[in-house]
Structure formats: C-alpha cells, structure tokens
Amino acid sequence: MRFSRSLVSGLLLVRGATAIDLNIDSYDSIKTAAKQVAKDLASGFWDPYSVHGVPYPTYYWWLHGAILGGMVDYWALTGDSTYNSNVTVGWLRGVSPSLDLQPDEQSFSEGNDDQGFWSIMAMDATERVFPETEAQKEMGAGFLEITQTVQNLQASRWDNETCGGGLRWQINIANTGYSYKNTISNGLFFQQSARLARYTGNATYADWAEKTYKWLRATKIVRDDFYINDGAFVPDCKKFSEQRWTYNYGTLLAGCAAMYNFTNGDDYWKTQIDSILAATYATFFDSATGAIKEIQCQDSDTCNADQPSFKAYLSRWMGYTAQVAPYTYNDIMPRLRKNAQLAAATCVGQPGGTACGLKWNVGATWDGKYGLGEQLSALEVIQNTAPFVAPVGYVFSANNGGTSKSNPGGMGTRAGIHDRFAQYLPYRLPTYNIQLADRVGAAIITIIIIVVLGFGARFTMIH
C-alpha cells in the first residue's frame, strides 16, 4: 500500500459532514473524537504483525513504538480496549527474543533514541498498569522488566571518553551519527531514569537521572536560557546542532516532573520545570492562536516523515507533567485543551473526511498533510485533555497500584554483549581479500594516472 503525505489533487480542504466535532468539556465527546483519530491512525499506518509495524520505508521502526505508546494512553484515557491485543502483538514483536528491544532485523541501524522510544512506551504501560498477558509474563517480557533492562544497557553505554559523558546517538560504531550526542537519546534516558526512580523508589535510578540532566546543562546542550539544542558533536561537545524540536523540550520536561515527584517537590526540579515550560511556550506556541508549531519545518513545509509526530510527544509529556507535578495542572491543561480543539478542527481531510493536518494554527481547514505523525499528534493532544473532565489516566507506582514485575538486574539474553560491530561491518563494507593480481593491477592504474596527470600539467604549461 502506498501512502501519500502530499496534497491530493481535487480534495476539498473544507469542513465536511464527516468532520470530527469536539466538545472539550464533554468526556463522551473527547472519547468519540479520540476514537475516530485512533481508527484512522490504526487503519492507515499500523500493522503490528509486520517487521517494522509501520509503512516502511516512509516510516521507521521507532515510530511503531511511538504508536504503541499512543495506544496505551488511548486505553488508559478512554477505557476503550479495541487496540489492546494489537499493542501486545506489536510489543512482543519489538521486544525480540533477546528481551532487550534490539530485534535482529532492527539492531544494525538502531540508535539509542529508537530503543528509548520503545522503552518509554513500556514505562507508560507500567505506570498505566496496561494488561500483561500470561505468555508475556512467562517469557520475561513484562513492561517494567524490559524498561529496567534497557536502562542497564544504556547506562553501560555512557561515554566518559568524549564530552565528559552522555550517550551517543548511534549504538553501532560504523553508523553515521556515532559521533553525535543528541538531546533526544539523552533526554529519553534521563526521563526513563527519572520515571523508574519515581515508580520503584530506587535511588540508583534517580542518581542516573540527575547525572544525565546535569550533564546536559553543563555541556550547554541545554543552555542557561533554556534554549535546548538538538545535540552536540564529539569529542568535546563544543559544536552544536542548534535546531529546536518540540520533543526535546517535552522529554526533559517529563523527566524533571518525575524527579520533582520523586523528591517530594524539590526546589531545583521545580525551577527546571518552570523554566522548560516557559521556554516551550515562548518557542513553540503560536502567539496569535495558541497552537503548537514545529518551528523548524512546519511553515516551510519541509518536515520529513518523522517530524510531524514530535508534537504528539510534547502533548503526551505535558499531560504526564500535569499529573505527576500537579502544581502545573492549571497552567498546562488550558493550553492542551486549546490545542485539542485546534487539532480536531483540522481533521476534515482525505481519505475519509476525518484525516488530521499538521498545521493547527490555520483554523477549521486541512493543510493536505496526511500522515502517521499528523494522526498521532492529534490523538495525543485530544486524549490528554480527558483527565480535566473525568477521573481517568492515573499514573501509578510500585507501592500504589502498580503490578508489573521488577527485574533490576536485567540485561537481556545476550548476556550483556551488545557491541555488534563485528556482525554489522560486513553490511557496510563488503569482505574483500586483496590478492597479488589486485595489487599489480592497482599499481598499473596508479602509474597510468600519474603519467596522464603529468602530461596534462605539461600541456597546460606549454599552452
């Protein structure tokens, strides 16, 4: 099946009879709107039985994990279990036989951020007490134990040799991006550590969270004015990629909120929350409409297949922050509610008359952008308003309603061996044994090139 993200000629960009109508003060209306958006997302972009889980190569495996997280939230916030079995299928496909969220078909190209998105999905499921099947439990694929395994693996990749710490973007040394320490990889590790600390009460996780966040601050990846860069380059992290993306702000916000909760309202973490929120509003919230904008690519229509989904994670993590740092509730929730209305108003597109757009600041019209990210972003911002009008979506902990099995020493079934460079390299560089004939041939070619260049230089000087 082919999916087009471009404007389909001849489609009407106006509100039709099948548009999504949202009454933000009605839980039933929120559920109805979320149900339609979830249906369009699932039918158009989700196949949990496939290798990638999403239409590949337009989209990549990490987005399958992002969809699973959205569907966990959907169940928790609406009570609709329609997609629960598919979440389980997708999860078991992704957790892989090695129980480390590094399935063989993905692990050669997998980055710390890819693994992190799947692990954060598992943390969502743990805190929401998403149902685990008996088969899942028996194979050691419970949500909490897999999150703990990823935590241990990523902690083992912490790199003190460059930049004084931090995770590299890529896991495999031969990958482009291994020389880059990006905010989202480190931000997800920070958030994961903080939420594990909050959920389990284990201070070791809190230590990793504080270490990671303060490293981001010390390197100025997160500047003193809370301008959050996309990342920095090794060896010293003095050269930055200065692009700003909503999900980088969101993941750090959620991590700080979890640490605020874990420390019972420590002033340091409150200051970080307040500063990140202020920077988020100033950077990404349109002054005229209040709409969240992906400023690096939205107005210029240059977003790639990944970037339209970034607003989903900001919305999700703002909703999470409002629950675990409840003093922020009255600040965050009106903004989410406004954006839920704005996003729903764009859901008049094709196919079906309910496809949602990327640009929430254009009024009740569709911008012609049909894609996974547009649907997931609309779903998250709509459903995360539900706690304002109904007692739903609670965030539990191990000593207060949580049920997922803990395995703090988990390392997966590869026994801690995760440097797969030897396996990976043949896919990048073909094996080739140099023979004597090859050396002679190379020498002859080199001599010919030298002679030709020399003749050319002489010819140029004469003329």
C-alpha positions in Angstrom: 0.0 0.0 0.0 1.3 3.5 -0.9 0.7 6.4 1.5 1.0 10.0 0.3 1.9 12.9 2.6 1.4 15.4 -0.1 -1.7 17.3 -1.1 -4.1 15.1 -3.1 -5.4 17.0 -6.1 -9.0 17.6 -6.2 -9.6 17.0 -2.4 -11.7 19.6 -0.7 -10.0 21.4 2.2 -13.1 22.5 3.9 -15.2 21.1 6.8 -17.4 18.3 5.6 -20.2 16.3 7.2 -17.7 13.7 8.4 -15.5 16.1 10.3 -14.6 15.5 13.9 -16.6 17.6 16.3 -15.1 18.1 19.7 -16.8 19.5 22.8 -13.8 19.9 25.1 -16.0 19.9 28.2 -17.6 16.5 27.4 -15.8 13.3 28.2 -18.1 11.4 25.8 -17.1 13.9 23.0 -13.4 13.6 23.8 -13.7 9.8 23.7 -15.6 9.9 20.4 -13.1 12.2 18.8 -10.1 10.2 20.0 -11.8 7.0 18.8 -12.0 8.4 15.2 -8.5 9.6 15.2 -7.2 6.3 16.6 -9.2 4.4 14.0 -7.7 6.5 11.2 -4.2 6.0 12.6 -4.6 2.3 13.0 -6.2 1.6 9.7 -3.8 3.8 7.7 -0.4 3.4 9.4 -0.2 0.5 11.8 0.4 -3.2 11.2 1.7 -4.8 14.4 2.3 -8.1 12.7 4.8 -6.8 10.3 8.6 -6.4 10.8 8.5 -2.7 11.0 4.9 -2.2 12.3 4.5 0.9 10.1 4.6 1.6 6.3 8.3 1.1 5.5 10.5 2.8 4.3 8.4 6.0 4.5 8.4 5.4 8.3 10.7 3.5 10.5 10.6 1.1 13.4 10.9 3.6 16.2 7.5 5.1 15.2 5.9 1.7 15.8 7.0 2.1 19.5 5.6 5.7 19.4 2.2 4.3 18.1 2.2 1.7 20.9 2.7 4.4 23.5 -0.2 6.4 22.0 -2.5 3.4 22.1 -1.5 2.6 25.7 -2.6 6.2 26.5 -5.7 5.8 24.4 -6.8 2.8 26.5 -5.9 4.5 29.8 -7.6 7.8 29.0 -10.8 6.5 27.2 -11.3 3.0 28.5 -11.6 1.6 25.0 -9.7 -1.7 24.7 -10.2 -2.1 21.0 -6.4 -2.0 20.2 -5.1 -3.7 23.3 -4.4 -7.1 21.7 -2.6 -5.4 18.8 -0.4 -3.4 21.3 0.6 -6.8 22.9 1.3 -8.3 19.4 3.4 -5.2 18.5 5.2 -5.2 21.8 6.2 -8.9 21.6 7.4 -8.4 18.1 9.6 -5.5 19.1 10.9 -6.8 22.4 12.6 -9.6 20.3 13.8 -13.0 21.5 16.7 -11.3 23.2 14.4 -9.3 25.5 16.3 -6.0 25.1 14.3 -4.1 22.4 17.1 -4.8 19.9 15.4 -7.2 17.4 17.8 -8.6 14.9 16.1 -7.0 12.0 16.5 -3.6 13.5 19.6 -3.7 15.6 22.2 -2.9 12.9 20.7 0.5 12.4 19.1 1.1 15.8 20.0 4.1 17.8 19.7 4.8 21.5 16.8 7.1 20.7 15.0 4.3 18.8 15.4 1.9 21.7 14.5 4.7 24.1 11.1 5.4 22.5 10.2 1.8 22.8 11.4 1.7 26.4 9.4 4.9 27.3 6.4 3.2 25.8 7.0 0.3 28.2 7.3 2.8 31.1 3.9 4.3 30.0 2.4 0.8 30.1 4.0 0.1 33.5 2.6 3.3 35.1 -0.8 2.9 33.4 -1.0 -0.7 34.5 -1.7 -1.8 30.9 -2.7 -5.5 30.9 0.1 -8.0 30.5 -0.7 -11.5 29.1 0.4 -14.7 30.8 2.5 -15.6 27.8 4.2 -12.2 28.1 5.0 -12.7 31.7 6.3 -16.2 31.2 8.8 -15.2 28.6 10.1 -12.4 30.8 8.7 -9.6 28.6 6.8 -7.6 31.2 6.9 -3.9 30.7 8.8 -2.9 33.8 11.5 -5.6 33.5 12.2 -4.6 29.9 12.4 -0.9 30.8 14.9 -1.9 33.5 16.9 -3.9 31.0 17.1 -1.0 28.6 18.2 1.2 31.5 21.0 -1.1 32.3 22.2 -1.4 28.7 22.1 2.3 28.1 23.9 3.0 31.4 26.6 0.7 30.2 27.0 2.8 27.0 27.5 6.0 29.0 30.6 7.5 27.3 33.0 9.4 29.6 35.8 9.3 26.9 34.2 12.2 25.0 32.3 15.3 26.2 32.7 14.2 29.8 29.8 11.8 29.5 26.5 11.3 27.7 25.1 8.8 25.3 25.9 8.8 21.6 23.1 8.9 19.1 24.0 5.6 17.5 24.8 2.3 19.2 26.9 0.8 16.4 30.3 2.5 15.8 30.0 2.2 12.0 26.8 4.2 11.8 26.6 7.8 10.7 25.7 9.6 13.9 28.0 7.7 16.2 30.0 11.0 16.6 26.9 12.9 17.7 25.4 13.1 21.2 21.8 14.1 20.6 19.3 15.5 23.0 16.6 13.0 22.4 18.8 10.0 23.2 20.0 11.5 26.4 16.6 13.1 27.2 14.8 9.8 26.9 17.5 8.1 29.1 17.0 10.9 31.6 13.2 10.6 31.5 13.4 6.8 31.7 15.7 7.0 34.8 13.5 9.6 36.5 10.3 7.6 35.9 11.9 4.4 37.1 13.0 6.2 40.3 9.5 7.6 40.8 7.9 4.2 40.1 10.2 1.9 42.1 11.6 4.3 44.7 15.1 3.1 43.8 17.6 6.0 44.3 20.1 4.5 41.8 17.8 5.4 39.0 17.5 8.9 40.5 21.3 9.2 40.5 21.4 8.4 36.8 18.6 10.9 36.1 20.4 13.7 37.9 23.7 12.8 36.3 22.3 12.9 32.8 20.3 16.1 33.2 23.2 18.0 34.8 25.5 16.8 32.1 23.1 18.2 29.5 23.1 21.5 31.4 26.9 21.5 31.9 27.6 20.9 28.2 25.2 23.7 27.3 23.2 21.4 25.1 20.5 22.9 27.4 21.7 26.5 27.6 21.3 28.7 30.6 18.4 30.5 28.9 16.8 27.0 28.3 17.3 27.1 24.6 17.6 23.4 24.0 19.9 22.4 21.2 19.3 19.2 19.2 22.7 17.9 20.2 26.4 18.3 20.1 29.4 16.6 18.3 32.2 14.7 19.9 35.0 14.9 21.0 34.2 17.9 23.2 30.6 18.8 22.5 31.5 22.4 21.8 29.9 22.3 18.3 26.1 22.2 18.5 23.2 21.5 16.2 21.0 24.4 17.1 17.7 23.2 15.8 14.9 23.2 18.3 12.2 20.5 18.3 9.2 20.1 20.5 10.0 16.5 21.6 13.4 17.5 23.1 11.6 20.1 25.3 8.9 17.5 26.1 11.2 14.7 27.2 13.2 16.9 29.5 10.0 18.4 31.0 8.6 14.9 31.8 11.9 13.8 33.3 12.0 16.9 35.5 8.4 16.3 36.6 9.2 12.7 37.6 12.2 13.9 39.6 10.0 16.6 41.2 7.6 13.9 42.3 10.4 11.5 43.4 12.0 14.2 45.6 8.7 15.4 47.0 8.8 18.8 45.4 12.5 19.7 45.5 13.0 23.4 44.5 15.7 22.5 42.0 13.4 20.4 39.9 10.5 22.9 40.2 12.8 25.6 38.8 13.7 23.3 35.9 10.1 22.5 35.2 9.1 26.2 35.3 12.0 27.2 33.1 11.4 24.5 30.5 7.6 25.2 30.4 8.3 29.0 29.9 10.8 28.2 27.1 8.3 25.8 25.5 5.5 28.3 25.4 7.7 31.0 24.1 9.3 28.9 21.4 6.5 26.6 20.1 3.1 28.1 21.0 1.9 30.5 18.3 1.2 33.9 19.8 -1.9 34.5 17.6 -3.7 31.2 18.0 -2.0 29.4 20.9 -1.3 26.5 18.5 1.7 24.3 19.0 4.0 24.7 16.0 7.0 22.6 14.8 9.0 25.8 14.1 11.9 24.1 12.2 9.8 22.8 9.4 6.1 23.4 9.7 5.7 26.8 8.0 8.3 26.0 5.3 6.6 22.6 4.5 9.9 20.8 4.9 9.1 18.3 7.7 10.3 14.8 7.0 8.3 11.7 7.8 9.4 11.7 11.5 8.9 15.3 12.5 5.1 15.7 12.2 4.9 13.2 15.1 7.0 15.3 17.5 4.0 17.4 18.8 2.5 14.1 19.9 5.3 13.5 22.4 5.2 17.1 23.7 1.4 16.8 24.2 1.8 13.4 25.9 4.6 14.6 28.2 2.8 17.8 29.1 -0.1 15.7 30.1 2.2 13.5 32.2 3.7 16.5 33.8 0.4 17.9 34.8 -0.3 14.6 36.7 3.0 13.9 38.5 3.8 17.6 39.2 0.2 18.7 39.9 1.0 22.3 40.6 1.5 22.7 36.9 -2.0 21.4 36.1 -3.8 24.7 35.8 -1.0 26.1 33.7 -0.7 23.2 31.3 -4.3 21.9 30.9 -5.8 25.1 29.3 -3.1 25.0 26.7 -3.7 21.4 25.9 -7.4 21.9 25.7 -7.0 24.8 23.3 -4.7 22.7 21.1 -7.1 19.7 21.2 -9.8 22.0 19.8 -7.4 23.4 17.1 -6.2 20.0 16.1 -9.7 18.5 15.9 -10.7 21.4 13.7 -8.1 20.3 11.1 -9.5 16.7 10.9 -11.5 17.3 7.8 -9.1 15.8 5.3 -8.9 12.8 3.0 -9.2 9.9 2.9 -12.5 9.6 4.7 -13.1 13.2 5.6 -11.5 12.9 9.1 -7.8 13.0 8.4 -6.0 15.5 10.6 -3.5 18.1 9.5 -0.1 19.3 10.7 -0.9 23.0 11.0 -3.2 23.6 13.9 -2.9 27.4 13.6 -4.9 27.6 10.3 -8.4 27.2 11.6 -11.0 24.7 10.5 -9.3 23.5 7.4 -7.0 20.7 6.4 -3.5 21.5 5.1 -3.3 18.5 2.9 -0.8 16.7 5.1 -1.9 13.1 5.6 0.5 11.0 7.6 1.3 9.0 10.7 2.7 11.9 12.6 -0.3 14.1 12.0 -2.7 11.4 13.3 -0.6 10.5 16.3 -0.2 14.2 17.3 -3.9 14.9 17.1 -4.7 11.7 19.0 -2.3 12.6 21.9 -3.4 16.2 22.3 -7.1 15.3 22.3 -6.9 12.3 24.6 -4.6 14.0 27.1 -7.4 16.5 27.9 -9.6 13.7 29.3 -8.3 14.0 32.9 -9.7 17.5 33.0 -13.3 16.2 32.8 -13.1 12.6 34.1 -11.2 10.6 36.7 -9.1 8.7 34.2 -5.5 8.2 33.2 -3.9 7.8 36.6 -0.2 7.3 36.9 0.6 4.5 39.4 3.7 3.4 41.2 5.0 0.1 42.5 3.7 0.7 46.0 0.4 2.3 44.8 -1.4 0.1 42.3 1.5 -1.0 40.0 1.7 -4.7 39.1 4.4 -5.2 36.5 7.3 -7.5 37.6 10.6 -5.9 38.5 14.0 -7.2 37.4 16.5 -4.5 38.3 19.5 -6.6 37.1 18.1 -7.4 33.6 20.5 -7.4 30.7 18.5 -9.4 28.1 19.5 -12.8 26.8 22.7 -11.7 25.0 24.4 -11.8 28.4 25.4 -8.1 28.2 27.2 -8.4 24.8 25.8 -5.5 22.8 28.7 -4.4 20.6 27.6 -5.9 17.4 30.2 -4.2 15.2 31.7 -7.4 14.0 28.3 -8.5 12.7 27.4 -5.1 11.4 30.6 -4.3 9.5 30.0 -6.8 6.6 26.8 -5.0 5.8 28.6 -1.7 5.4 31.9 -2.9 3.9 32.0 -6.0 1.7 34.5 -8.6 2.6 37.3 -8.5 0.0 40.6 -10.3 0.2 43.3 -8.4 -1.7 45.3 -10.8 -4.0 48.7 -10.3 -5.7 46.9 -9.6 -9.1 44.8 -6.9 -7.4 48.0 -5.2 -6.1 49.6 -5.3 -9.5 46.5 -4.0 -11.2 46.2 -1.2 -8.7 49.9 -0.3 -9.3 49.4 -0.2 -13.0 46.4 2.0 -12.7 48.2 4.4 -10.4 51.2 4.7 -12.8 48.8 5.5 -15.7 47.0 8.2 -13.7 50.4 9.8 -12.7 51.5 9.8 -16.4 48.3 11.3 -17.6 48.3 14.0 -14.9 51.9 14.8 -15.7 51.2 15.1 -19.4 48.2 17.2 -18.7 50.2 19.6 -16.5 53.0 19.9 -19.1 50.4 20.5 -21.9 48.8 23.3 -19.7 52.2 24.9 -19.1 53.1 24.9 -22.8 49.8 26.4 -23.9 
